[in-house]
Amino acid sequence: MQIIFQDPYGSLDPRLPIGESVIEGLNIHEVGTHKERVDIMMETLKKVGLETYHAHRFPHEFSGGQRQRIGIARALALEPRLVVCDEPVSALDVSVQAQILNLMQDLQAEFNLTYIFISHDLSVVEYIANRVAVMYVGKLVEVAPTDDLFEMPRHPYTEALLSAVPKPDPRLRSKRIVLEGDVADPANPPSGCYFHPRCRYVQDRCKQETPALREITPAHAVACHFAEELRLQSVAHTPRR
């Protein structure tokens, strides 16, 4: 397992040339000879779109997108099977975000990687994820394939999140759902469903009984007592290829 951090500058040592940052994990785990480690480092830099001569430069000499490529190279150098991506594009410009997301998809196919992609940007989630898990106050409230979640949300919190997704086409309009109240305190959560103080569909049962995460259709699980009864607002989106 490896991780790609949110801040591509803060996660790199400013005193180390980026080649040394990428090779550090190989040194710690004593992978091959020194020459083999250098070769792996150079090859990994090329795979993320950098040049071998970049290995001798320092983090401040790169743009934000390039620094995130360095972070990706550092994660891939040890050939992980699972990569945790902690908001890896949130600190980047939109145009650079697209480049990094496309790179990550190409690398996923090349290295047969599994990503756990953490993000608050549902447009990014829709683009990169095959399966989505929605959390509220530290608990899973809905888990579903991406298309199913966007086309037919079954939890009121998911519905509210999807209503806030910007629509690039002005002909596509949906009513924004503004949640009232404050997010529950994880140290002192409300009784029953954590979301019930902000839910517009709340009933007495929600205030008393904690809903279990249960599968209501194949591969689609929801933590809501009334998931089968609710008809929630979906979001217009482009079907995945």
C-alpha positions in Angstrom: 0.0 0.0 0.0 1.1 3.6 -0.7 -0.5 7.0 -0.4 -0.7 10.1 -2.5 -1.1 13.2 -0.3 -3.4 16.2 -0.8 -0.7 18.9 -0.7 2.0 18.1 -3.3 4.4 20.7 -1.9 3.9 20.0 1.8 4.4 16.3 1.3 7.9 16.7 -0.3 11.0 17.5 1.6 12.2 20.9 0.3 15.8 20.0 1.1 15.9 16.8 -1.0 16.2 16.6 -4.8 13.0 15.0 -6.1 14.9 11.9 -7.3 16.0 11.2 -3.7 12.4 11.6 -2.5 11.2 9.0 -5.1 14.1 6.6 -4.3 13.8 6.9 -0.5 11.2 4.1 -0.2 13.3 1.8 -2.3 16.3 2.4 -0.1 14.3 1.8 3.1 13.0 -1.5 1.8 16.4 -2.4 0.3 15.0 -3.1 -3.2 17.8 -4.4 -5.5 21.2 -2.8 -5.9 21.8 0.9 -5.8 21.9 1.0 -9.6 18.7 -0.9 -9.9 17.0 1.6 -7.5 18.2 4.5 -9.6 17.0 2.8 -12.7 13.5 2.3 -11.1 13.4 5.9 -10.0 14.3 7.2 -13.4 11.8 4.9 -15.2 9.0 5.9 -12.7 9.7 9.6 -13.3 9.3 9.0 -17.0 6.0 7.1 -16.5 4.4 10.1 -14.8 5.5 12.5 -17.5 8.7 13.9 -16.1 12.3 13.8 -17.5 15.2 12.0 -15.9 17.2 15.3 -15.5 14.4 16.5 -13.2 15.7 14.0 -10.6 18.3 16.6 -9.5 15.9 19.5 -9.1 14.2 20.5 -5.8 10.4 20.7 -5.2 10.2 24.5 -5.4 11.4 24.4 -9.0 8.2 22.6 -10.1 4.6 23.7 -10.7 1.8 22.3 -8.6 0.8 19.7 -11.2 4.5 18.6 -11.6 4.8 18.2 -7.9 1.8 16.0 -7.7 3.3 13.9 -10.5 6.4 13.5 -8.2 4.1 12.4 -5.4 2.5 9.8 -7.7 6.0 8.6 -8.8 7.0 8.2 -5.2 3.9 6.2 -4.5 4.4 3.9 -7.5 8.1 3.3 -7.1 7.5 0.3 -4.8 4.9 -1.2 -7.1 1.9 -1.2 -4.7 -1.3 -3.0 -5.3 -3.4 -0.4 -3.4 -2.9 3.4 -3.5 -4.8 5.7 -1.1 -5.4 9.0 -2.9 -6.2 11.7 -0.3 -7.8 14.6 -2.2 -4.9 14.4 -4.7 -6.3 17.1 -7.1 -8.1 19.5 -4.8 -5.0 21.9 -4.6 -4.7 22.1 -8.4 -6.2 24.3 -11.1 -9.1 22.7 -12.9 -7.1 22.2 -16.2 -4.3 20.6 -14.3 -6.8 18.4 -12.4 -7.9 16.8 -15.6 -4.3 16.1 -16.6 -3.6 14.4 -13.3 -6.8 12.4 -13.3 -6.1 11.1 -16.8 -2.6 10.2 -15.8 -3.9 8.3 -12.8 -6.3 6.4 -14.9 -3.6 5.5 -17.4 -1.3 4.3 -14.6 -4.2 2.3 -13.0 -4.6 0.4 -16.2 -0.8 -0.1 -16.7 0.0 -1.3 -13.2 -3.4 -2.9 -12.4 -3.8 -0.6 -9.4 -6.7 -0.2 -7.0 -7.4 3.3 -5.8 -9.2 4.4 -2.7 -9.9 8.0 -3.8 -11.0 10.4 -1.1 -12.7 13.6 -2.3 -15.4 16.1 -1.6 -15.7 17.0 -5.3 -18.4 14.7 -6.7 -17.6 15.7 -10.3 -14.1 14.2 -9.8 -15.6 11.2 -8.0 -17.9 10.5 -10.9 -15.1 10.7 -13.4 -12.6 8.5 -11.7 -14.5 6.0 -9.5 -16.2 2.7 -10.3 -17.8 2.5 -6.9 -18.7 5.2 -4.4 -19.0 5.2 -0.6 -20.7 8.3 0.9 -19.9 9.1 4.6 -21.6 11.3 7.1 -20.0 12.0 10.5 -17.6 9.0 10.1 -20.3 6.5 9.1 -21.1 5.0 5.7 -24.6 6.0 4.6 -24.6 4.7 1.0 -22.4 2.5 -1.1 -23.1 1.9 -4.8 -21.7 1.6 -8.3 -21.0 5.2 -9.6 -23.8 5.2 -12.2 -26.4 3.8 -9.8 -25.5 6.4 -7.2 -25.7 9.4 -9.5 -28.8 8.2 -11.3 -30.7 6.9 -8.3 -29.5 8.0 -4.9 -31.2 6.3 -2.0 -30.0 8.3 1.0 -31.2 11.9 1.7 -27.6 13.0 2.4 -26.5 11.7 -1.0 -29.4 13.5 -2.6 -28.3 16.8 -1.0 -24.7 16.3 -2.1 -25.7 15.6 -5.7 -27.9 18.7 -5.8 -24.8 20.8 -5.2 -22.9 19.5 -8.2 -22.4 22.3 -10.7 -24.1 21.8 -14.1 -21.9 22.6 -17.1 -25.0 22.7 -19.3 -27.3 25.7 -18.5 -30.3 23.7 -19.9 -29.8 21.2 -17.0 -31.3 22.6 -13.9 -32.1 21.0 -10.5 -33.3 22.4 -7.3 -30.4 22.9 -4.8 -31.1 21.2 -1.4 -29.7 23.4 1.4 -29.3 21.4 4.6 -30.4 23.2 7.8 -28.6 22.9 11.1 -25.0 22.0 11.9 -23.1 18.8 11.2 -23.3 16.4 14.2 -20.5 16.3 16.7 -18.8 12.9 16.3 -17.9 12.9 20.0 -21.5 13.5 21.0 -23.7 12.3 18.1 -27.5 12.4 18.2 -29.5 9.4 19.0 -30.7 7.2 16.1 -29.6 8.2 12.7 -26.8 10.8 12.8 -28.4 12.6 9.9 -31.9 12.9 11.3 -31.6 16.5 12.7 -30.9 17.8 9.1 -33.1 15.3 7.1 -36.2 16.7 5.5 -37.8 13.2 5.4 -37.2 12.5 9.1 -39.7 10.3 11.1 -39.9 9.3 14.7 -38.1 6.0 14.0 -35.1 7.9 12.7 -34.7 9.7 16.0 -34.6 6.5 18.1 -33.2 3.7 16.0 -29.8 3.7 14.3 -30.2 2.4 10.7 -28.0 -0.5 9.6 -26.2 -0.4 6.3 -28.1 -2.9 4.2 -28.3 -3.9 0.6 -31.5 -2.9 -1.0 -30.6 -3.7 -4.6 -27.7 -5.8 -5.9 -24.4 -3.9 -5.0 -26.3 -0.9 -3.6 -26.3 -0.6 0.2 -28.0 2.2 2.2 -28.2 3.2 5.9 -31.7 4.6 5.9 -34.9 3.1 7.4 -37.1 4.3 4.5 -34.7 3.9 1.5 -37.2 1.8 -0.4 -40.0 4.4 0.0 -38.2 7.6 -0.8 -38.1 9.0 -4.4 -35.0 11.2 -4.3 -33.6 13.7 -6.8 -30.9 12.4 -9.1 -28.3 14.4 -11.1 -28.1 14.6 -14.9 -24.7 13.3 -15.9 -22.8 11.8 -18.8 -23.0 8.0 -18.8 -19.6 6.3 -18.1 -17.9 4.6 -21.0 
